Amino acid sequence: MHVGIILAAGSGSRMGGPKATIEIAGQRLVDRAVTVFHDGGIKDVYVVLGAWQGEVPGAQVLVNPDWQTGMGSSLRVGLDAILKNPDYSSAIISLVDLPGMTSAAIREIADSSREIVMGSFKGKPGHPVKFARKYWKEIKESATGDFGARLFLKGRDDIFFIALDHLADGKDVDTPEDLAGMNDGV
């Protein structure tokens, strides 16, 4: 069974506040991400929060007490939680600040039979990413600072890339200017 992890713990320093609570078309980014996972066929979704903490309907909220240390600690918190459930066979991981992510992109990654799957946009690696359970402990051990799973992935030749350009937009929202561009298109 697939499980989803949405990393949403950062302070959004370039944005001026936590991105999880930013609204586009009247919907918080965190709520939109959970909906996209559910609509993509991922029933169980965990959201890792930190700088902002609150309720997220439809998701299991996890709090990263060390969120200031970067994405790596948030990924470890998420993996720790899902390792407790033996029914989970693979994790689909994404970031909260990808408003152009779609349920079709989530489903495309989840449906792959490969064990390590990465979405790509314009030939560049992106999210979502899928990892089979057998890799979770190794990923946890390598996740540090703002690297998340990057050190685990570095130099591997068994990553299966799926181009998602036709299904989603891999652009993240980092600044108020990025957000203004998103709201202009709504």
Phi and psi in degrees as a GROMACS rama.xvg file:
@    title "Ramachandran Plot"
@    xaxis  label "Phi"
@    yaxis  label "Psi"
@TYPE xy
-78.6727  150.517  HIS-2
-133.791  148.055  VAL-3
-108.518  142.861  GLY-4
-126.598  124.822  ILE-5
-112.395  120.488  ILE-6
-88.4586  118.072  LEU-7
-144.42  32.8195  ALA-8
-93.8897  -14.4535  ALA-9
-66.5724  163.46  GLY-10
-85.7131  -13.3444  SER-11
62.6858  46.8619  GLY-12
-56.8469  -40.9038  SER-13
-73.3431  -22.5479  ARG-14
-86.0799  -24.3039  MET-15
97.3885  6.29338  GLY-16
172.818  166.114  GLY-17
-56.8433  132.416  PRO-18
-71.1909  -26.5634  LYS-19
-54.4008  -34.2465  ALA-20
-93.9673  -4.23645  THR-21
-65.0706  137.765  ILE-22
-105.594  135.356  GLU-23
-125.037  124.871  ILE-24
53.9326  37.5844  ALA-25
80.0868  8.55496  GLY-26
-124.806  132.154  GLN-27
-64.1517  145.317  ARG-28
-57.053  -39.1104  LEU-29
-65.1229  -40.1351  VAL-30
-68.4659  -38.829  ASP-31
-62.5754  -43.3856  ARG-32
-61.5749  -43.0757  ALA-33
-62.5111  -44.906  VAL-34
-60.1332  -42.7206  THR-35
-62.0393  -41.7084  VAL-36
-63.7173  -48.4269  PHE-37
-59.6699  -46.9784  HIS-38
-66.7709  -21.5247  ASP-39
-86.5061  5.80046  GLY-40
94.948  7.06659  GLY-41
-97.0531  105.187  ILE-42
-73.5762  -47.9909  LYS-43
-94.1271  119.111  ASP-44
-127.959  131.197  VAL-45
-111.187  135.392  TYR-46
-117.072  125.605  VAL-47
-97.2009  116.095  VAL-48
-109.641  166.67  LEU-49
-160.538  -76.9159  GLY-50
-60.2591  -40.2271  ALA-51
-114.019  138.09  TRP-52
-131.329  133.389  GLN-53
-173.949  -173.538  GLY-54
-81.463  142.829  GLU-55
-132.805  98.3978  VAL-56
-56.0427  138.056  PRO-57
84.4097  2.70809  GLY-58
-135.52  155.932  ALA-59
-88.0681  118.378  GLN-60
-87.7589  129.866  VAL-61
-116.746  142.488  LEU-62
-111.709  126.793  VAL-63
-93.5552  106.509  ASN-64
-68.5232  -17.2216  PRO-65
-108.786  29.956  ASP-66
-54.8373  -28.7328  TRP-67
-64.6676  -20.3007  GLN-68
-79.0949  -9.89684  THR-69
117.864  179.562  GLY-70
-60.247  -31.586  MET-71
-56.8686  -43.4976  GLY-72
-68.1374  -33.2769  SER-73
-68.3693  -39.8376  SER-74
-63.7815  -40.0661  LEU-75
-61.7681  -42.7048  ARG-76
-60.0306  -45.8697  VAL-77
-63.3016  -45.3449  GLY-78
-66.3921  -38.9925  LEU-79
-55.8002  -43.595  ASP-80
-67.1601  -44.8119  ALA-81
-77.3533  -23.0645  ILE-82
-61.8127  -22.1211  LEU-83
-72.8751  -16.2847  LYS-84
-106.799  107.309  ASN-85
-67.8391  -11.8915  PRO-86
-76.0265  -19.6972  ASP-87
-78.8607  123.988  TYR-88
-105.202  -25.01  SER-89
-150.568  150.771  SER-90
-113.294  132.735  ALA-91
-104.261  120.452  ILE-92
-118.145  137.18  ILE-93
-147.787  176.283  SER-94
-107.723  153.247  LEU-95
-72.6328  -23.3779  VAL-96
-95.5518  36.2438  ASP-97
-118.53  75.4777  LEU-98
-66.2013  -15.3848  PRO-99
-90.0514  4.46329  GLY-100
-70.0735  145.71  MET-101
-127.437  161.241  THR-102
-64.9264  -31.909  SER-103
-64.4045  -37.534  ALA-104
-68.3202  -42.3011  ALA-105
-60.013  -46.8349  ILE-106
-63.1901  -41.2379  ARG-107
-59.2398  -43.7941  GLU-108
-70.2264  -45.3459  ILE-109
-63.2831  -37.1138  ALA-110
-76.2466  -13.0207  ASP-111
-64.8454  140.954  SER-112
-81.8961  -6.87322  SER-113
-73.0806  158.357  ARG-114
-89.1383  -28.7177  GLU-115
-127.31  112.287  ILE-116
-128.381  135.63  VAL-117
-129.743  133.386  MET-118
-72.6201  151.812  GLY-119
-135.574  151.363  SER-120
-133.289  123.449  PHE-121
52.2443  39.1681  LYS-122
79.4388  1.14239  GLY-123
-108.068  139.405  LYS-124
-61.4128  145.651  PRO-125
-155.757  -157.118  GLY-126
-111.377  156.058  HIS-127
-79.1001  166.569  PRO-128
-128.087  142.961  VAL-129
-119.778  134.172  LYS-130
-129.108  130.7  PHE-131
-67.5841  152.287  ALA-132
-52.2015  -37.8898  ARG-133
-60.5706  -14.9366  LYS-134
-98.5087  -10.1771  TYR-135
-59.7225  -43.8307  TRP-136
-65.4099  -40.1277  LYS-137
-65.5413  -40.2481  GLU-138
-63.0975  -44.6796  ILE-139
-55.9548  -44.2232  LYS-140
-68.2282  -28.5757  GLU-141
-92.6068  -14.3994  SER-142
-73.067  117.541  ALA-143
-149.097  153.827  THR-144
50.9139  -136.288  GLY-145
-94.5269  16.6207  ASP-146
-85.7052  -21.2192  PHE-147
53.869  -123.318  GLY-148
-93.8578  6.12598  ALA-149
-58.0191  -41.6461  ARG-150
-67.9978  -35.3421  LEU-151
-63.3074  -40.4846  PHE-152
-78.5059  -23.49  LEU-153
-58.2899  125.544  LYS-154
78.6922  1.53419  GLY-155
-76.3617  145.228  ARG-156
-110.682  9.30561  ASP-157
-110.556  19.5746  ASP-158
-85.5297  129.396  ILE-159
-101.031  117.191  PHE-160
-95.7468  136.709  PHE-161
-122.001  119.885  ILE-162
-68.9838  126.063  ALA-163
-114.065  8.41757  LEU-164
-54.2418  -34.6337  ASP-165
-79.5711  -8.53922  HIS-166
-114.371  -24.9465  LEU-167
-155.501  174.288  ALA-168
-116.659  123.937  ASP-169
-88.875  8.67003  GLY-170
-73.0914  135.469  LYS-171
-95.8513  164.793  ASP-172
-108.462  106.933  VAL-173
-111.913  -24.9953  ASP-174
-130.824  163.494  THR-175
-58.6433  -30.1379  PRO-176
-67.051  -40.781  GLU-177
-59.5968  -43.4364  ASP-178
-64.924  -42.0856  LEU-179
-59.582  -39.832  ALA-180
-64.6448  -36.4349  GLY-181
-68.2534  -45.2917  MET-182
-69.369  -26.7928  ASN-183
-66.236  -32.1112  ASP-184
-84.967  -1.18679  GLY-185
